[in-house]
Amino acid sequence: MLLLGDTVAAMGAISRPAIDALGIEYDVIDASHSIVCPGFIDPHEHLLGGSGEQGFSTATPEIFLEEIIRYGFTTVVGCLGVDITGKNMAGLIARVKALREEGVNALAWTGGYRVPPATLTGTVRDDIIFIDEVIGAGEVAISDTRSMDPDPREVAKVVHDAYVGGMLARKCGRTHFHVGDRPRRLAPLRELISLYDVEPEWLYATHVERSEALMREAIALSRQGAYVDIDVVEEDLPKWLPFYLGNGGDPSRLTVSSDASISSPRTLFEQLRASVRDAKLPLERVLPLVTSNTAGALQLARHGRIAVGCRAHVVLLDRVSLEVTDVHGRRGWMLRGGELTTRSHWLSGSKREIHLAGTNARGEAS
């Protein structure tokens, strides 16, 4: 496989003498002991950090370049949650742009829990059209005590606005829904489809693993054409992934996300690996959940697969341990032999020294 800049230029037999004749510098990576994968895509990260719903001191810090790349994620999509005051769209777009400068393919949903959404330009449609990094609306909260039970007609306006913005700007234009644990579950989305001329494929619901009843509704929604997403905050993907597949969920319409704020990209990677090792699912069934399926949900045509003309976002996994050893992203090799070759730009010249590790539910360092 020949990587030229940010593109897969050729696959198959590569003539080393022909490359030598060009007189340019190049690297040769021996991946014979590796599994070569497309760069992983995380469709739901709180890049500015979590809201801090138990007081100001419980708000979490932003997500850094190092914790994204180390676990194979070359594309991330940032979002706002319940806090659209201290963590707003201007801040989110600034963080997305910073990560792009550092080599991550960072994108954003516009809005947050509230309806009408808290946008940057004033409308969902204009945010999608005029802000390169914005690909759709969300995360709009439904069936949640923090969502103020949004009026279905107002939600339908958001969904149609996002769809039209995506159509005009050639972006996904989907509306990403946070689904809470209230009894109505996915009923608000079914009402959008039946009463407000919303097509199922315009909808993208996350946190659908909260209960078996909710998962069954998500399975039905996926069979209508909507995308659904499982987050890994509770570290139970090996439980819910077989349930989804075993009960008729459309395998091409399922993605997984970190919901990173308290959780992390590391948790998502480890849950993918656990699904292979513990749930005994084939790797080729698990990888699309962070590659081709997610690229389809986000309409990133040159991502999520390895083929000539696609983005040269590549992850090498050790064949035995399935550890991430190498990552090639927007700015070349960012992880080599398990060691980061790039760092957050703000660290250059900084005298700060930060070593932080959270603890899991058992009180263990994570």
Secondary structure by P-SEA (a helix, b strand, c coil): cccccccccccccccaaaaaaaccccccccccccccccbbbbccccccccccccccccccccccaaaaaaacccbbbbbcccccccccaaaaaaaaaaaaaaccbbbbbccccccccccccccaaaaaaccccccccccccccccccccccaaaaaaaaaaaaaaaaaacccbbbbbbcccccccaaaaaaaaacccccccccccccccccaaaaaaaaaaaaabbbbbbbcccccccccaaaaaaaccccccbbbbcccccccaaaaaaaaaaaacccccccccccccccaaaaaaaccccccccccccccbbbbcccccccccbbbcccccccccccccccccccccccbbbbbbbbccccccc
